[in-house]
Amino acid sequence: MEDETGRLHDEAGKFTQSVSDEEIIDFIDDQNGVATAEVADQFDYKRPSAYRRLKSLEDDGRVVSREIGNSLLWELADE
């Protein structure tokens, strides 16, 4: 179900992600690395939400970030 803001919720009313981690990982892989803004644009997120998703993936060891100028570049973690 969607609420009035377009966020998805399960039947118990808990917020669910509309984009899976795998979709984000595939996008990063296809692009050979992306900026936070590119993820936000691709998946219709606000930039802080995109950053939180990417940071969560980094905390899980799935992606790594590196600073380029004033931006972060997100790439797949070496496996």
Secondary structure, 3 states (H helix, E strand, C coil): CECCCCCEECCCCCEECCCCHHHHHHHHHHHCCEEHHHHHHHHCCCHHHHHHHHHHHHHCCCEEEEEECCEEEEEECCC
